[in-house]
Amino acid sequence: MWKLKKIALFVAFIYIFITGMAYLLQEKLLFLPTELPQTFEYRFKQPFKEVFLTSEDGARLNALHFKVENPKGVILYFHGNAGDLSRWGEIAGDFTQFQYDVFVLDYRTYGKSTGALSEQAFYKDAQLCYQYLQKQYSEDQITLYGRSLGTGIATHVASENNPKQLLLETPYYSIIDIAKRRFPILPVRYLLKYKFESYLYLKEVKCPVTIFHGTSDGVVAYESGMSLSQVLPKEQCNFVTIEGGGHNNLVTFEAYLEAVANVLN
């Protein structure tokens, strides 16, 4: 009996330790930024302007604004959880080819951007970008695009405004949903400081929505994206299945390229 109690105590200790570490390290697991020196000079094939915005709490936010002649509108792009604008700026060409300007932000602690992290800070920074673009474009010219982590942020912005449309690549129902699938034995709902509950915000979105998700996504389960799409009526939300698509390679699939072209044309 004493041996069983010792084993039970040991298992309980390990469980509490793992739970505590998961809570303490969640930002390092969720956000994978790379920093850039403030003197770093971006180089891209498309013409662009480097922009700095200052948030209400004093954070300095770095962004890139790619321009084309006679644009149909602008795509406000929210990128994934790793890297910085020296990498994410390369996506501009995927959209400028359709005659759209592109505005892409580096989140706090990413690249040259500064400021303390919090879920609400992400949303406020995103809204600041939206308001910056509203000075140059009408709302019916603004398309919101979110990829992976950025899908929750893009969805929140769409719920607070009236953009032309919302495009989501490999989105999640919520970060809680992802964590539950990955750590089923942990009380993730109570551990997570970042919930990004996209399903709640999507209910408030009034514009057309298109979701792209691969069936072989090993980071955000295809089922999570499918569940998110079911929050809206089918006539408002177009769910595009990319057979065999993973989390970071949809751009290599003809089905994705055709779907993006159809939406932007």
KAZI-V98445 format. One record per backbone hydrogen bond with DSSP energy under -0.5 kcal/mol. CO is the residue of the C=O (numbers start at 1). NH is the residue of the N-H. E is the energy in kcal/mol with one decimal. If there is no record, write none. Layout:
<<CO & NH & E> <CO & NH & E>>
This chain:
<<1 & 5 & -2.1> <2 & 6 & -2.3> <3 & 7 & -2.4> <4 & 8 & -2.7> <5 & 9 & -2.7> <6 & 10 & -2.4> <7 & 11 & -2.7> <8 & 12 & -2.5> <9 & 13 & -2.4> <10 & 14 & -2.5> <11 & 15 & -2.5> <12 & 16 & -2.5> <13 & 17 & -2.6> <14 & 18 & -2.7> <15 & 19 & -2.5> <16 & 20 & -2.5> <17 & 21 & -2.5> <18 & 22 & -2.4> <19 & 23 & -1.9> <20 & 24 & -2.4> <21 & 25 & -2.6> <23 & 26 & -0.7> <25 & 29 & -1.6> <26 & 30 & -2.3> <27 & 31 & -2.7> <32 & 83 & -1.7> <34 & 111 & -3.2> <37 & 40 & -2.1> <40 & 42 & -0.6> <47 & 67 & -1.7> <49 & 65 & -2.6> <51 & 63 & -2.6> <53 & 55 & -0.5> <53 & 61 & -3.5> <55 & 58 & -1.8> <59 & 55 & -2.4> <59 & 61 & -0.6> <60 & 114 & -2.6> <61 & 53 & -2.6> <62 & 106 & -2.7> <63 & 51 & -2.9> <64 & 66 & -0.6> <64 & 104 & -2.3> <65 & 49 & -2.0> <66 & 102 & -1.7> <68 & 71 & -0.6> <73 & 101 & -2.6> <74 & 76 & -0.6> <74 & 143 & -2.9> <75 & 77 & -0.8> <75 & 103 & -2.9> <76 & 145 & -2.7> <77 & 79 & -0.6> <77 & 105 & -1.1> <78 & 147 & -2.4> <79 & 150 & -0.5> <81 & 32 & -3.0> <83 & 34 & -1.3> <84 & 87 & -1.7> <84 & 88 & -2.5> <85 & 89 & -2.4> <87 & 90 & -1.5> <88 & 91 & -1.5> <89 & 92 & -1.5> <90 & 93 & -0.8> <91 & 94 & -1.7> <91 & 95 & -0.5> <92 & 95 & -1.9> <92 & 96 & -2.8> <93 & 97 & -1.0> <95 & 98 & -1.6> <95 & 100 & -0.9> <96 & 99 & -2.1> <99 & 72 & -3.4> <99 & 73 & -0.5> <101 & 75 & -2.4> <102 & 66 & -3.3> <103 & 77 & -2.8> <104 & 64 & -2.4> <105 & 107 & -0.6> <107 & 110 & -2.2> <110 & 113 & -2.4> <111 & 36 & -2.0> <113 & 109 & -0.6> <118 & 122 & -1.8> <119 & 123 & -1.7> <120 & 124 & -2.5> <121 & 125 & -2.6> <122 & 126 & -2.1> <123 & 127 & -2.2> <124 & 128 & -2.0> <125 & 129 & -1.8> <126 & 130 & -2.0> <127 & 131 & -2.5> <128 & 132 & -1.9> <129 & 133 & -2.1> <130 & 134 & -1.9> <131 & 135 & -0.7> <132 & 135 & -0.8> <133 & 136 & -2.0> <133 & 137 & -2.3> <138 & 141 & -2.1> <139 & 142 & -1.8> <139 & 164 & -0.8> <141 & 74 & -2.8> <141 & 143 & -0.6> <142 & 164 & -2.6> <142 & 165 & -0.8> <143 & 76 & -2.8> <144 & 167 & -3.2> <145 & 78 & -2.9> <146 & 169 & -3.0> <147 & 150 & -2.3> <148 & 151 & -2.0> <148 & 152 & -0.6> <149 & 152 & -1.1> <149 & 153 & -0.8> <150 & 154 & -2.8> <151 & 155 & -2.2> <152 & 156 & -1.8> <153 & 157 & -2.1> <154 & 158 & -2.3> <155 & 159 & -1.9> <156 & 160 & -0.9> <157 & 160 & -0.8> <157 & 161 & -0.8> <158 & 161 & -0.5> <164 & 208 & -0.7> <165 & 144 & -2.5> <166 & 210 & -2.5> <167 & 146 & -2.6> <168 & 170 & -0.6> <168 & 212 & -2.9> <169 & 148 & -2.7> <173 & 199 & -1.9> <174 & 178 & -1.6> <175 & 179 & -2.6> <176 & 180 & -2.6> <177 & 181 & -1.7> <178 & 182 & -1.8> <179 & 183 & -3.5> <183 & 186 & -1.6> <186 & 188 & -2.2> <187 & 190 & -1.4> <187 & 191 & -1.0> <188 & 192 & -2.3> <193 & 195 & -0.6> <195 & 175 & -2.2> <195 & 176 & -0.8> <196 & 198 & -2.1> <197 & 200 & -1.3> <197 & 201 & -1.3> <198 & 202 & -2.9> <199 & 203 & -0.9> <201 & 204 & -1.6> <202 & 205 & -1.5> <208 & 166 & -2.3> <209 & 238 & -2.9> <210 & 168 & -2.8> <211 & 240 & -3.8> <212 & 170 & -3.2> <213 & 242 & -2.7> <214 & 217 & -1.1> <219 & 221 & -0.6> <221 & 224 & -1.1> <221 & 225 & -1.4> <222 & 226 & -2.3> <223 & 227 & -2.5> <224 & 228 & -1.7> <225 & 229 & -2.0> <226 & 230 & -1.3> <228 & 231 & -1.8> <229 & 232 & -1.2> <233 & 236 & -1.8> <233 & 237 & -1.7> <236 & 209 & -2.6> <236 & 238 & -0.5> <237 & 239 & -0.7> <238 & 211 & -2.7> <238 & 240 & -0.7> <239 & 241 & -0.7> <240 & 213 & -2.2> <241 & 243 & -0.8> <242 & 215 & -1.9> <242 & 245 & -2.2> <245 & 216 & -2.2> <249 & 252 & -2.0> <250 & 253 & -2.2> <253 & 257 & -2.1> <254 & 258 & -2.7> <255 & 259 & -1.7> <256 & 260 & -2.6> <257 & 261 & -2.3> <258 & 262 & -2.3> <259 & 263 & -2.1> <260 & 264 & -2.6> <261 & 265 & -2.0>>
